[in-house]
Amino acid sequence: MTSDVGEAEMLKAVFLPFPMTSHTINIVDTARLFAMHDVDVTIITTPGNAQIFQTSIDHHDSGHIRTHLVNFPQIPGLPKGFEILNSHTPPHLVPHIFKGLSLLQDPIQQLFATMKPDFIVSDMFFPWSANAAEESGIPHLIYLVGGYIAMSAHNSVEQFAPHTKVDSDSEPFLLPGLPHKLQMTRLQLPFHAREHNVLAHTMKAVHESIKKSYGSLVNSFSEIDGIYEEHYKTTTGTKSWGIGPASLWVSQDASDKDVRGCAIKEEREPGGWRSWLDSKTEDSVLYVCFGSMNKFSTSQLVEIAHALEEFGHDFIWVVGKFEEQSENEGENGFLKEFENRGYLIRGWAPQLLILEHPAIGGVVTHCGWNTTLESIIAGLPMATMPLFAEQFYNEKLLVDVLGIGVSVGVKKWKNWTEVGDEIVRREDIVKAIALLMGGGEEALEMRRRVRALSDAAKKTIQPGGSSHTKVKGLIDELKAFKLQKVYHKINGVA
Ligand code: UDP
């Protein structure tokens, strides 16, 4: 993909990932995608966050991408080494980490001024970066994590407050102004959409920063939510580019996929999964994973375990550190008994590799945006069990818009730091996975649809494909912007 581009012509970009595992994986894939297109990329982050992706960067052969480390500030009460947010972050340390992150603003702003990039791409959760870029006269692209449907749904709730017009938390309402009739309940909306809390304040700042930015980037592609891309651009009057799926552009070989999301070898699943899967027949195994942030109560884990047992087919379940959690809560090692009924992964799963194995036939997912895209790329239908963030909106895309998912029927949004008080019952999980993995017409239809979308994902990043065209168009636009700046400087135009 790389070609020879003269130094003067080469665009210089700075990428600023937010230290949540999936946010970082997502934006780093996109940073690598720009490096593949001859943009000289520097990722600014802290040493702890670099551990998520440094191996992937080292793997990159273009030489156009590097990491610039900024030390995480010392915060009273925050033990050294805690600087990222994921399922292992003790909830009481979360405010301290946010405090530390807020103190990174000055040093990073100084780096913008000294590095003088031609453009900055920053995670939406660093809304201050739009002002900082503006002060330095640098175009700023805000990286929106999630798909367009979630942004449009969020804006619909903000603008029309449909949840205030129903009588109870469980009464369904339509999200007004959207291209499809999508129904939600008040309980499924994020807390910050229902009440004024800290995150509501942050989201307000995010939306202000979108208006100040040159535009936004979204890891999505026209064939899955192009209607919402248009809707989002029209209703907000902002520029935006859906340039995904980024992982498909950049994670091309097995060794690359193996290290994605976790640069620490000891934390990664050792690899027995492959021979286990090799012994299974095509489309016969269910992959169960709830992302990098989630915590479940022991009762919920027990329900999932029993559902998988009752379902009676093969599965891979990424349980992560859940076992420790359940031991702490006193239900000693129920997962141990469960060990031989499927393949349990306790470390970091090489998700991209597992999903593309022919034996995998379906996914149980929390509808995290990355997993949503990755399952579509792999042509796998999903049983949807959303938990937090924008995942209930993503569920709508999978089940109601694209028809490639079966809802398990989660009723209540929870915060990612909490286990939540809703227990999704085993019978509801079994019903969804039995439909998903069964040979009925509905299941076959879903499988056909998701395979067509998988093909579309592969085409969209090829020359002439919509994401390919958008990436090229954006790079050309940024080059023209750079040339115009140089011209103005030479000619003394203000
Ligand atoms: N992931 C992985 N191995 C794991 C758990 C997660 O590779 O054991 C990756 C997964 O492929 C995806 C990301 O982590 O890219 C999770 O992102 P998603 O948006 O699906 O969920 P979140 O972590 O934000 O809840």
Residues whose N, C-alpha, C, O or C-beta is under 5 A from the ligand:
A	BS01	UDP	S22 I25 R260 G261 F290 G291 S292 M293 V318 G347 W348 A349 P350 Q351 L352 G368 W369 N370 T371 T372
